[in-house]
Amino acid sequence: MAGGLLITWKKDFANKITTPLLSFAAGAFLTVAFLDVLPEAVELAEEAHPIFMFTLGGFLAFFILERLLMVLPPYHKHGGHSDHTEALPLLVVLGDLMHNFLDGVVIGLSYLASPALGFTTALAIAAHEIPQEIGDFTVLLHLGWTKKKVILVNVLSSLVTIPGALLGVFAGSVWDSYLPYLLAIAAGNFLYIAASDLIPEVQHHAGHKRFASVVAPMLLSAVVIAYLVNLTH
């Protein structure tokens, strides 16, 4: 919640830094996918090749899901946003739910191996959740969600970590074989959100004039996430 509440504290200030934060969020999603989730999945899997197949499958699955969200519900253009961005909040929430649940499973499985490893894993997950939640809050507020709704959805999605952790502890032997592929699908979701939704939004709002305020946040998020991942690992 710390990262998200930082954004809801002052709306006017948040509006001024929306584009840099969207860029920061894109860098965070990309870096978490490439330097944290995918390496973890490859390390847990017997073979690396299926991991990348499932990552591609996750990317394509969320593309198909977004197209369905555009076609089936009554999405309409309003407030300067296209139909494409109207489906983005649901993708962010679904991705967050899946990610939090898998985080819980990872924590539970880590505790099975060693309580010390489980505690370290929990700290690592908490560390990379802060910039990710900043990104989630920014996207949802940017697309018109109220502060109250964003906070409520964030709290509810965070609670999904608890059943994930319990499942990881009590059904660890079953989930152990499937976890790498679920992590790969989650990585595909992160890559899709960054490449298909966040980066185009940044390019649209930044226009042709802004460079440092767009490039610097993405590079900063990549460096911060990479440092946290390396430190906590």
TATA-V117626 format. One record per residue. N is the residue number from 1. OMEGA is omega in radians with two decimals (* if undefined). Layout:
# TATA-V117626
[[N | OMEGA] [N | OMEGA]]
This chain:
# TATA-V117626
[[1 | -3.06] [2 | -3.13] [3 | -3.12] [4 | -3.13] [5 | 3.07] [6 | -3.13] [7 | -3.08] [8 | -3.07] [9 | 3.14] [10 | -3.06] [11 | -3.11] [12 | 3.12] [13 | 3.14] [14 | -3.14] [15 | -3.12] [16 | -3.07] [17 | -3.10] [18 | -3.08] [19 | 3.06] [20 | -3.14] [21 | 3.04] [22 | 3.08] [23 | 3.09] [24 | -3.13] [25 | 3.13] [26 | 3.10] [27 | 3.14] [28 | 3.13] [29 | -3.12] [30 | -3.08] [31 | 3.09] [32 | -3.13] [33 | -3.02] [34 | -3.02] [35 | -3.09] [36 | -3.01] [37 | -3.11] [38 | 3.08] [39 | 3.11] [40 | 3.13] [41 | 3.14] [42 | -3.13] [43 | -3.11] [44 | -3.06] [45 | 3.08] [46 | 3.10] [47 | -3.07] [48 | -3.02] [49 | 3.12] [50 | 3.14] [51 | -3.13] [52 | 3.04] [53 | 3.12] [54 | 3.08] [55 | 3.07] [56 | 3.11] [57 | 3.09] [58 | 3.11] [59 | -3.11] [60 | -3.14] [61 | 3.14] [62 | 3.00] [63 | 3.11] [64 | 3.14] [65 | -3.14] [66 | 3.10] [67 | 3.11] [68 | 3.12] [69 | 3.11] [70 | -3.03] [71 | -2.99] [72 | -3.13] [73 | 3.13] [74 | 3.07] [75 | 3.12] [76 | 3.09] [77 | 3.02] [78 | 3.08] [79 | 3.10] [80 | -3.13] [81 | 3.11] [82 | 3.07] [83 | -3.11] [84 | -3.10] [85 | 3.10] [86 | 3.12] [87 | -3.05] [88 | -3.13] [89 | 3.14] [90 | 3.09] [91 | 3.13] [92 | -3.12] [93 | 3.13] [94 | 3.11] [95 | 3.13] [96 | 3.10] [97 | -3.13] [98 | -3.12] [99 | -3.14] [100 | 3.11] [101 | 3.13] [102 | 3.04] [103 | 3.11] [104 | 3.11] [105 | 3.14] [106 | 3.12] [107 | 3.14] [108 | 3.13] [109 | 3.13] [110 | 3.10] [111 | 3.07] [112 | 3.14] [113 | -3.11] [114 | 3.08] [115 | 3.12] [116 | 3.12] [117 | 3.11] [118 | 3.14] [119 | 3.11] [120 | 3.11] [121 | 3.12] [122 | 3.10] [123 | 3.14] [124 | 3.14] [125 | 3.11] [126 | -3.10] [127 | -3.09] [128 | 3.07] [129 | -3.07] [130 | 3.12] [131 | 3.13] [132 | 3.12] [133 | 3.01] [134 | 3.11] [135 | -3.13] [136 | -3.14] [137 | -3.12] [138 | -3.12] [139 | -3.07] [140 | 3.09] [141 | -3.13] [142 | -3.10] [143 | 2.94] [144 | 3.10] [145 | 3.10] [146 | 3.11] [147 | -3.11] [148 | -3.12] [149 | -3.13] [150 | -3.13] [151 | -3.14] [152 | -3.14] [153 | 3.14] [154 | 3.13] [155 | -3.12] [156 | 3.14] [157 | 3.11] [158 | -3.12] [159 | 3.12] [160 | 3.10] [161 | -3.06] [162 | 3.08] [163 | 3.08] [164 | 3.13] [165 | 3.11] [166 | 3.12] [167 | 3.12] [168 | -3.13] [169 | -2.99] [170 | 3.12] [171 | -3.06] [172 | -3.10] [173 | 3.14] [174 | -3.07] [175 | -3.06] [176 | -3.10] [177 | -3.09] [178 | -3.03] [179 | -3.13] [180 | -3.08] [181 | 3.06] [182 | 3.08] [183 | 3.13] [184 | 3.10] [185 | 3.09] [186 | 3.10] [187 | 3.08] [188 | 3.08] [189 | 3.13] [190 | -3.13] [191 | -3.13] [192 | -3.14] [193 | -3.12] [194 | -3.00] [195 | -3.03] [196 | -3.04] [197 | -3.01] [198 | -3.10] [199 | 3.04] [200 | 3.09] [201 | 3.11] [202 | -3.14] [203 | -3.12] [204 | -3.06] [205 | -3.12] [206 | -3.13] [207 | -3.06] [208 | -2.96] [209 | -3.01] [210 | 3.11] [211 | -3.06] [212 | -3.08] [213 | 3.11] [214 | -3.09] [215 | -3.08] [216 | 3.13] [217 | 3.14] [218 | 3.11] [219 | 3.14] [220 | -3.14] [221 | 3.11] [222 | -3.14] [223 | -3.11] [224 | -3.12] [225 | 3.14] [226 | 3.12] [227 | -3.14] [228 | 3.12] [229 | 3.14] [230 | -3.12] [231 | -3.06] [232 | 3.08] [233 | *]]
